[in-house]
Amino acid sequence: MAKAQAQSSNEILLFILVGASVILLMILMMFSGAGSAKQDSTEVVVQIVDVTPVQYQDTLTKAYRAMGRIESMSQAMIGFERSGRVAQMLVEDGQKVKRGEVIAKLDTKRIDAQLVELNAALNIAQAEARLASISVSRIAALVRSKLESPQRLDDAKEANNIAQARLTQIKAQLETLSLELEKSTIVAPYTADIITRLVDEGAVVNVGQPVFEIANNATLIARIALPPKIAATLTVGNTYDLRVDDALVQGELLTMGSQRNLRTRTIDTQFSVPNANKNGIVGDLIAVDLSVTQTQRGIWVPISVLANGVRGMWNVFVVGNEGQTRIENRAVEIIYSDGERAFVTGALADGELLVVAGTHRFVSGQNVTARVSDITPNKSQ
């Protein structure tokens, strides 16, 4: 009996605890709702956007850079004009030489001996010619005095002609040997640097065999291949921007090729490279920076205003008016980009207000306050 009373008491106590918990939960919910009801509603903030009017232009001016190499104004392989043994090599690799300076010689002992022989023969021929001339004069006087026959005078005259011809022949042989002597030396055809010495003393060389490679490095040129359409915009005699590493120089356009390269379909152009010793050496890469203008309708916009679109298109944001307005997006196509700005065309009308700053913070249809900015994205290059 006591056990049954104890069980009944426990059930009553459990029921009281459950009821108290439910009442407490209801009270907490009531206070929570009351607190929420007393909170003030948050005021909606309308963002300010910078805009600028869209202005189309009919031409696109874009930068064009072409690469080439620095070359010597004059460069050649030179050698002797006759064969023989090299007696002296008077310069070394890298040495500078002046125009007309002797830089190599062949052995000329055989020519020297022939010159001695011919000079002796010349002296004999000159004596014979003088004697023949005197004989003609004397015999002519005897013929006039009827003391000698005319036949003797004719013989004397022919003997004189033979002596004069022999004298002319020997002089011609001497001139030939003098020319061979000149061909036994190499002189610098212009002021230049010795790029390479190809033979050493004692070597036997043939006619025209290269002995030195020389280059006029005091005057350098830039040889740059350009597409024909780009080359057609240049003018021989005008100066253009050339860049060697970080150095910017003004180079004059010297020549422009009249034929395309069959392999590259380009035209070779040559620019002068001023201050050659400071702005590069032969073999350095060099670039020409050009501005190319073509007919193309569009507008310039900062790269930052572009957002990804669909099917290769891009989007920009515009607004309908200044002040309170709504943002809309427009699809555009990029025609050209210089890395900072893009030249675009698409669903934009002249005079529309383009959002030019903070576009990543907006979505199409958002209410904003528009103000005209000083940013002018349409400024041409």
Secondary structure, DSSP 4 states (H G I P E B T S, - for coil): -HHHHHHHHHHHHHHHHHHHHHHHHHHHHHHHHHHHHHSPPPPPPPEEEEEEE---EEEEEEEEEEEEEEEESSEEEEE-SS-EEEEEE---TT-EE-TT-EEEEE--HHHHHHHHHHHHHHHHHHHHHHHHHHHHHHHHHHHHTTSS-HHHHHHHHHHHHHHHHHHHHHHHHHHHHHHHHHHTEEE-SSSEEEEEE---TT-EE-TT-EEEEEE-TTSEEEEEEE-HHHHTT--TT-EEEEEETTEEEEEEEEEE-SS--TTT--EEEEEEESSTTTS--TT-EEEEEEEEEEEEEEEEEEGGG-EE-STT-EEEEEESSSEEEEEEEEEEEEEEE-SSEEEEEES--TT-EEE-S-GGG--TT-EEEEEE-S--TT---
